[in-house]
Amino acid sequence: MYSWAFFALLSAGFAACVAIFGKIGLAGIDTTLATTVRAAIMAGFLIMVSFALGKAGMLSTLSGKALAFIALSGVAGALSWLFYFFALQKGPASGVAALDRLSVVFVLMLAVFFLGEHFTLKSAAGAVLVVVGAVLMSL
């Protein structure tokens, strides 16, 4: 079985494709409309994947709390993509993607406060490097 790191690297690769394809596709298009179309395509694709993998029947296993937090995650993701596409239309793809990756630092802080994850010297150093790298790439 593959490790979480393998899937995280696949996620990063596809996220890079989102930036490039999105930048090309946004030429002369309203960013809100583009985000809406993208979300509809994603929803349709994911529904097909769920049915193809036989996961659709598991919908009833979601608790109210799980559903609420997944819904909040969906709203946060939609807001993230609205702002991402707006920034992508106005700025360079590499700079926008670099600043967007500051989410790693925000996740670290939120995970410490809300999930009880440990804040270590190593994670602090990594966060500083991510911030420095994001700033350098966006300049």
N, C-alpha and C positions, 0 to 999 in steps of 0.2 A: 504494500500500500504506500502511496505517496505521502510525504510529510506536508504539514501546513505551509512550510516555506516554499515548496514547489508550487502550490496553488496560489500563494501570495505573489510569487514571481510571474505566474500566468496572468494574474489580476493586473499587475503593474504593466505588463506588455500590452494587454488589451486596453488599459487606461491610456497608454501612449497613443494607441490607434484612435481612441476617442478624441484626443486633442487634435490630431492631424486631420482625421476625417471631418470633425466638427468645424475646424478652422476653414477648411475648403468649402464645406457645405453652407457656412454662415454668410458667404459673400452675398450681400444685398438682401438678406432675409431677416425678418424680425426675430430676435432671440427668444422671445416668449413662445412664439409659434413653433420655432425650431425645437425648443425643449419639449413642447407638448407633443409634436410629431414623434420625436425620439422616444418619449415615455410610452406613447401608444404602441410603437413598434417593439419596445422592450417588453411591455406587458403581454402583447400577443405572442412574442417569441417564448417568453417564460411560461406562459400557459401551455403552449405546445410541448415544451420540454417537460413540464410537470406531468402532463398526460402521457407522454411517450415513456417516461420513467415510472409510471404507475403511482405517482405521488399525490395526485389530485384527491383521492379518497381520504387522505390524511388530514384534510382541512378541519374535520370535526375534532381533531385532537388538540387544537389550539385552545388554550385557556383564555379567559377574558384579559388577564394581565398580559399574557404573551401577545395577544392580538393588539392590545392598546399600545404596547411598546414597539411592535412591528409597524403599526400605523404611524406612530410618532417618528420612527426611523424613516418611513416613506415620505412624510412631510419634510423632514430635515433634508433628505436626499433630493427631493424636488426643489427645495430652496437652494441647495448647493448647486444643482445643475442650472437653475435659472441664472444665478450669479456667475457661474463658471462660463456659460455660453455668452453672457453679456461681456465679461472680461475678455474672453477669447476673440470676440468680434472686434474689440477695441485695441487689444494688445498682442504682442508676439506669443505664439503658442508655447515656446520654451519658458518664457517668463511667467505666463499665466500658470502653466503646469507646475513650475517650481514653487510659486507662492501657494498654490493649491495644496501642495504636499506638506505645507506647514500644519495640515490637519494631523500629521503624525505627532507633532508637539502638543496640539490641543488634546488629542486622544490620550497622550501620556498624562497630562494634568487632570483631565476628567476621570481617567481610570484610577488615579491615585485617590481622588476625592470621593468618587461614587462607587467604585468597585473594590476598593481596598488593595489595589495592586501596589507593589513596593516601588518607591522612588529611590534609586541607587545612584552612586557616583557615575556608574557606567551609563545608566539611562540619561542622566543629566548631561554628560559629555556628548552622548549621541544627539540629544535634543539641540544642544548648542551647535554642533556640526551641521545638523539639518537646517537650522536657522541661518547660519553663515552661508551654507550652500545655496539656499533659496534666495537670499539677498543678492549674492554674487551672480546667480543665473538670471535674476530679474533686472539687473542694472544694464 
